[in-house]
């Protein structure tokens, strides 16, 4: 089997498991316990926080460990919006984009549905990009928070986060970015990005599932979503997942060290795959920015297409029978019969959006394997095409 669904999840790296192992065995203590065993666990947690902060270029106190990207997104969008409104009741407006992961989009919609917030969902270009000028028009005196993702999980589109964040910053509005898909491929310097909050998930970069983090700029108001023992400086209650935090820190550190060479290698494989598929399958439609024209606007290991007239799920099944594991889009929406909200927001008709297939590469994929994927996909689409004679 050739695994080409790394946007969904990645295997846990051996180095990460080795870093975690002491905290799964002898260093089993509760980091909140005031005795030697607890203090050793707390030392591991503190070291992990410092390591994450070093990669993000922030203070350790600005790192909040969570159960994953979804919780980090919820905490950022809901927590900041509610926290700021607690201080100023006039702040009752949220801005996000129509192509966000549901963890962000549904959080914003929950604020509108249950908490009385007004909501603006920004449209995007056919490539899936938000126009900073449109954001500038959307932000108003009552805006509590803006959230636009760093990179899209379905199309690989990379937003101009620094430019978008500058728009919000100029209006004194906190800007959050979901960087779950960007981690490992893009630099995550929160000072350069100028964001007030940034979400991460460990399982996208070689750490286990069930651990994530939120960078929260010092001084940003936040209403906690979980009540309890006041862990994470009162921002996220719950017994600390010390081993998970250590694993996330190790994975993030390795990703940052390897990123320059790995990104260049993956970009070459991506371009080979895109060029090959568009040449071999004339009906294929690339979704998201074309990296051959704007390489910086697409994640280096990400290629996604629609195949009009061909059922996307059938393509997945046929490719799996040939030993190729791919997806139709977001793993969180697997099995959903509705067309992708991302693709329809980009202007794709629903009947075309349902034909989407996503390929997300790992660094150990070879050019020869890419060519084999192209050949297999050509055969599958030709067999399934309604015009096949």
VMD Tcl script that draws the C-alpha trace (Angstrom):
set ca {
  {0.00 0.00 0.00}
  {1.15 3.54 -0.82}
  {-0.28 5.98 1.73}
  {-1.15 9.31 0.10}
  {-3.48 10.76 2.74}
  {-1.05 12.58 5.00}
  {-3.39 15.58 5.30}
  {-5.72 13.29 7.26}
  {-3.07 11.98 9.65}
  {0.55 10.90 9.74}
  {2.30 7.93 11.35}
  {3.85 8.57 14.75}
  {7.58 9.08 14.37}
  {9.99 6.81 16.25}
  {11.80 9.82 17.72}
  {8.49 11.08 19.08}
  {7.65 7.73 20.67}
  {11.07 7.61 22.28}
  {10.62 11.11 23.70}
  {7.21 10.16 25.09}
  {8.17 6.76 26.49}
  {9.48 7.92 29.91}
  {6.21 9.79 30.54}
  {4.17 6.72 29.64}
  {6.16 4.54 32.04}
  {8.24 5.62 35.04}
  {7.42 9.36 34.89}
  {3.69 8.73 35.19}
  {2.89 11.48 37.68}
  {0.16 14.10 37.58}
  {1.86 17.40 36.76}
  {-0.44 19.15 39.25}
  {0.68 16.97 42.19}
  {2.91 18.63 44.79}
  {5.38 15.83 45.35}
  {8.48 14.47 43.64}
  {6.66 12.31 41.10}
  {4.38 15.20 40.17}
  {7.28 17.64 39.99}
  {9.12 15.40 37.52}
  {6.02 15.26 35.33}
  {5.67 19.03 35.56}
  {9.30 19.42 34.51}
  {8.57 17.39 31.37}
  {5.48 19.49 30.67}
  {7.39 22.74 31.17}
  {10.19 21.57 28.86}
  {7.64 20.67 26.19}
  {6.01 24.08 26.51}
  {9.37 25.80 26.15}
  {10.20 23.72 23.08}
  {6.90 24.55 21.37}
  {7.35 28.22 22.24}
  {10.83 28.23 20.71}
  {9.49 26.94 17.38}
  {6.59 29.40 17.42}
  {8.82 32.30 18.58}
  {6.63 33.13 21.55}
  {6.73 32.98 25.35}
  {6.17 29.57 26.97}
  {3.30 31.07 28.97}
  {1.53 31.80 25.66}
  {1.29 28.06 24.79}
  {-1.88 26.26 25.86}
  {-1.93 22.48 25.43}
  {-5.25 21.04 24.20}
  {-6.66 17.69 23.11}
  {-6.08 18.55 19.43}
  {-6.74 21.03 16.67}
  {-10.50 21.00 17.05}
  {-10.35 22.02 20.70}
  {-7.69 24.62 19.96}
  {-9.89 26.14 17.24}
  {-12.96 26.13 19.49}
  {-11.02 27.69 22.34}
  {-9.63 30.41 20.08}
  {-12.80 31.38 18.22}
  {-15.35 30.99 21.02}
  {-13.01 31.81 23.88}
  {-11.67 35.04 22.41}
  {-15.07 36.23 21.14}
  {-16.77 35.57 24.47}
  {-13.83 36.86 26.49}
  {-13.74 40.14 24.63}
  {-17.53 40.55 24.83}
  {-17.34 39.93 28.59}
  {-15.18 43.05 28.78}
  {-17.11 45.08 26.21}
  {-20.74 44.10 25.41}
  {-20.53 46.07 22.15}
  {-18.18 43.45 20.69}
  {-20.67 41.07 19.11}
  {-19.35 40.32 15.62}
  {-17.16 37.49 14.29}
  {-15.44 37.24 10.90}
  {-14.23 34.02 9.30}
  {-14.03 32.56 5.80}
  {-16.36 30.21 3.97}
  {-13.59 27.62 3.44}
  {-12.56 27.05 7.06}
  {-12.35 23.66 8.69}
  {-15.62 22.91 10.47}
  {-13.86 23.29 13.82}
  {-13.64 27.02 13.07}
  {-16.69 27.48 10.88}
  {-19.06 25.68 13.23}
  {-17.58 27.46 16.25}
  {-18.37 30.79 14.60}
  {-21.84 29.61 13.66}
  {-22.44 28.42 17.23}
  {-21.61 31.91 18.45}
  {-24.21 33.28 16.05}
  {-26.79 30.61 16.90}
  {-26.46 30.46 20.67}
  {-24.70 33.61 21.83}
  {-26.21 36.34 19.66}
  {-23.11 37.22 17.64}
  {-23.37 38.58 14.12}
  {-21.32 36.51 11.68}
  {-19.59 37.38 8.43}
  {-18.30 34.50 6.30}
  {-15.89 35.88 3.73}
  {-16.08 34.60 0.19}
  {-13.00 33.35 -1.62}
  {-11.56 33.36 -5.13}
  {-11.83 30.34 -7.43}
  {-8.43 29.31 -6.02}
  {-9.83 29.45 -2.48}
  {-8.03 32.60 -1.33}
  {-9.38 35.40 0.86}
  {-8.93 38.95 -0.41}
  {-7.46 41.22 2.32}
  {-9.51 44.09 0.92}
  {-12.70 42.10 1.55}
  {-11.59 41.43 5.10}
  {-10.96 45.15 5.57}
  {-14.53 45.84 4.47}
  {-15.92 43.18 6.81}
  {-14.17 44.23 10.04}
  {-16.14 46.84 11.97}
  {-16.03 48.52 15.40}
  {-17.97 45.63 17.01}
  {-15.77 42.83 15.64}
  {-14.53 40.57 18.46}
  {-12.29 38.16 16.52}
  {-11.22 37.25 13.00}
  {-10.28 33.66 12.09}
  {-8.81 32.66 8.72}
  {-6.87 29.41 8.27}
  {-3.22 29.30 7.31}
  {-3.58 26.45 4.79}
  {-6.63 24.57 3.59}
  {-6.88 20.86 4.32}
  {-8.87 20.06 1.16}
  {-7.12 22.16 -1.49}
  {-3.75 23.04 0.00}
  {-4.40 26.75 -0.59}
  {-2.11 28.94 1.54}
  {-3.61 32.20 2.72}
  {-1.68 35.46 3.01}
  {-1.95 35.27 6.79}
  {0.47 38.08 7.62}
  {-1.35 40.44 5.28}
  {-4.76 39.42 6.60}
  {-3.61 39.65 10.22}
  {-2.28 43.16 9.57}
  {-5.76 44.23 8.52}
  {-7.21 43.00 11.80}
  {-4.30 44.34 13.86}
  {-4.78 47.83 12.40}
  {-8.33 47.73 13.76}
  {-7.28 46.31 17.13}
  {-9.04 42.99 16.50}
  {-7.39 39.68 17.50}
  {-6.62 37.45 14.51}
  {-6.61 33.66 14.87}
  {-5.30 31.24 12.29}
  {-5.87 27.49 12.11}
  {-2.36 26.25 11.25}
  {-3.14 22.54 11.63}
  {-2.37 21.78 7.97}
  {0.45 24.32 7.73}
  {2.58 22.78 10.47}
  {5.48 20.85 9.03}
  {5.28 22.62 5.67}
  {5.27 26.35 6.47}
  {7.15 28.50 8.97}
  {5.08 29.16 12.10}
  {6.74 32.26 13.53}
  {3.80 33.95 15.25}
  {5.67 37.27 15.38}
  {6.22 37.29 11.62}
  {2.64 36.18 11.03}
  {1.47 38.83 13.55}
  {-1.38 36.64 14.83}
  {-3.00 36.75 18.26}
  {-3.76 33.02 18.24}
  {-2.65 29.95 16.28}
  {-3.88 26.33 16.46}
  {-1.86 23.13 16.05}
  {-2.59 19.39 16.05}
  {0.07 16.79 16.79}
  {-1.14 13.99 14.55}
  {-0.52 16.00 11.38}
  {3.24 16.11 12.05}
  {4.15 12.71 13.46}
  {2.82 12.97 17.03}
  {-0.10 10.91 18.37}
  {-3.74 11.84 18.00}
  {-5.26 13.57 21.00}
  {-2.75 16.36 21.56}
  {-2.72 19.89 20.20}
  {-1.80 23.40 21.21}
  {-3.04 26.95 20.99}
  {-0.71 29.92 20.90}
  {-2.48 32.80 22.62}
  {-0.80 36.20 22.64}
  {-0.32 37.59 26.12}
  {-3.12 39.94 27.09}
  {-5.69 38.50 24.68}
  {-9.00 38.09 26.56}
  {-10.22 34.50 26.72}
  {-13.21 32.85 28.35}
  {-12.29 29.21 29.14}
  {-14.55 26.59 27.59}
  {-13.73 23.86 30.13}
  {-14.31 24.35 33.85}
  {-12.41 22.43 36.48}
  {-9.06 22.60 38.19}
  {-7.78 25.68 36.40}
  {-4.98 23.96 34.50}
  {-3.00 25.74 31.76}
  {-3.05 28.98 33.75}
  {-6.81 28.82 34.03}
  {-7.34 28.71 30.27}
  {-7.98 24.98 29.78}
  {-8.91 22.77 32.73}
  {-8.13 19.06 32.61}
  {-5.32 16.81 33.81}
  {-2.30 17.53 31.64}
  {-1.40 15.02 28.92}
  {2.30 15.19 29.70}
  {3.37 12.42 27.32}
  {1.28 13.93 24.53}
  {2.75 17.40 25.10}
  {6.27 15.96 25.03}
  {5.42 14.14 21.80}
  {3.98 17.26 20.19}
  {7.06 19.26 21.15}
  {9.40 16.63 19.70}
  {7.40 16.38 16.46}
  {7.19 20.14 16.04}
  {10.91 20.55 16.66}
  {11.77 17.87 14.10}
  {9.35 19.37 11.58}
  {10.94 22.80 11.97}
  {14.45 21.38 11.51}
  {13.53 19.37 8.43}
  {11.12 21.83 6.84}
  {13.35 23.65 4.31}
  {14.72 20.52 2.62}
  {11.52 18.55 3.01}
  {9.33 21.31 1.57}
  {11.52 21.66 -1.51}
  {11.48 17.89 -2.07}
  {7.69 17.65 -1.63}
  {7.10 20.63 -3.94}
  {8.97 18.82 -6.70}
  {6.90 15.66 -6.21}
  {3.70 17.72 -6.07}
  {4.45 19.49 -9.33}
  {5.35 16.21 -11.00}
  {2.05 14.72 -9.84}
  {-0.03 17.71 -10.92}
  {1.61 17.97 -14.33}
  {1.29 14.24 -14.85}
  {-2.38 14.03 -13.92}
  {-3.42 17.07 -15.96}
  {-1.60 15.59 -18.96}
  {-2.80 12.00 -18.56}
  {-6.41 12.81 -17.59}
  {-7.70 15.62 -19.86}
  {-10.94 15.96 -17.86}
  {-9.11 16.55 -14.56}
  {-9.61 19.96 -12.92}
  {-7.03 21.15 -10.41}
  {-8.63 22.63 -7.30}
  {-6.81 25.36 -5.42}
  {-3.91 27.52 -6.61}
  {-1.75 26.24 -9.45}
  {1.74 25.89 -7.93}
  {3.36 26.07 -11.35}
  {2.27 29.72 -11.44}
  {2.21 30.58 -7.70}
  {4.18 27.94 -5.77}
  {3.97 29.86 -2.50}
  {0.17 29.70 -2.52}
  {-0.09 25.92 -2.22}
  {1.23 23.46 0.35}
  {4.25 21.60 -1.02}
  {2.89 18.07 -0.64}
  {-0.72 18.72 -1.65}
  {-2.52 18.03 -4.95}
  {-6.30 17.91 -5.34}
  {-8.56 17.50 -8.36}
  {-12.12 17.12 -9.51}
  {-13.02 14.62 -12.23}
  {-16.33 15.78 -13.72}
  {-18.62 12.93 -14.65}
  {-16.80 10.40 -12.48}
  {-17.86 9.44 -8.95}
  {-15.09 10.46 -6.57}
  {-15.77 7.70 -4.04}
  {-15.58 5.09 -6.77}
  {-12.19 6.47 -7.79}
  {-11.02 6.04 -4.18}
  {-12.21 2.44 -4.05}
  {-10.59 1.57 -7.37}
  {-7.30 3.21 -6.40}
  {-7.28 1.38 -3.08}
  {-7.74 -1.90 -4.96}
  {-4.50 -0.95 -6.75}
  {-2.73 -0.25 -3.46}
  {-3.10 3.55 -3.44}
  {-4.70 5.19 -0.39}
  {-6.11 8.67 -1.08}
  {-9.15 10.66 0.07}
  {-12.01 12.70 -1.29}
  {-11.29 15.70 0.92}
  {-11.44 16.34 4.65}
  {-11.14 13.18 6.74}
  {-13.51 14.78 9.26}
  {-16.26 14.75 6.60}
  {-15.62 11.23 5.33}
  {-18.91 9.50 4.53}
  {-20.76 12.80 4.14}
  {-22.85 12.70 0.97}
  {-23.02 16.49 0.72}
  {-20.57 18.26 -1.61}
  {-17.56 19.91 -0.02}
  {-18.39 23.32 1.45}
  {-14.87 24.39 0.49}
  {-15.25 23.57 -3.19}
  {-18.76 25.01 -3.49}
  {-17.53 28.24 -1.84}
  {-14.82 28.32 -4.53}
  {-17.52 28.22 -7.22}
  {-17.53 24.53 -8.15}
  {-21.00 23.18 -8.97}
  {-22.17 20.61 -6.40}
  {-22.13 17.80 -8.96}
  {-18.47 18.57 -9.72}
  {-17.48 19.05 -6.07}
  {-18.58 15.50 -5.29}
  {-15.93 14.15 -7.70}
  {-13.01 15.51 -5.66}
  {-9.92 13.42 -4.96}
  {-7.01 14.57 -2.77}
  {-3.41 13.35 -2.84}
  {-1.14 14.40 0.05}
  {2.43 13.19 -0.12}
  {5.09 12.16 2.38}
  {8.79 12.79 1.96}
  {9.58 9.12 1.36}
  {7.50 8.98 -1.83}
  {9.67 8.57 -4.93}
  {9.29 10.12 -8.40}
  {8.71 6.61 -9.76}
  {5.82 6.11 -7.36}
  {4.35 9.44 -8.45}
  {4.46 8.26 -12.06}
  {2.76 5.01 -11.05}
  {-0.01 7.00 -9.33}
  {-0.56 9.00 -12.51}
  {-0.79 5.82 -14.61}
  {-3.18 4.13 -12.19}
  {-5.43 7.20 -11.99}
  {-5.52 7.50 -15.78}
  {-6.66 3.87 -16.07}
  {-9.29 4.24 -13.34}
  {-10.81 7.44 -14.75}
  {-10.84 6.05 -18.28}
  {-12.65 2.93 -17.06}
  {-15.22 4.96 -15.10}
  {-15.75 7.70 -17.68}
  {-19.32 7.79 -19.04}
  {-17.91 8.62 -22.51}
  {-15.79 5.47 -22.61}
  {-16.69 3.48 -25.66}
}
mol new
graphics top color blue
foreach p $ca { graphics top sphere $p radius 0.5 }
foreach p [lrange $ca 0 end-1] q [lrange $ca 1 end] { graphics top cylinder $p $q radius 0.2 }
display resetview
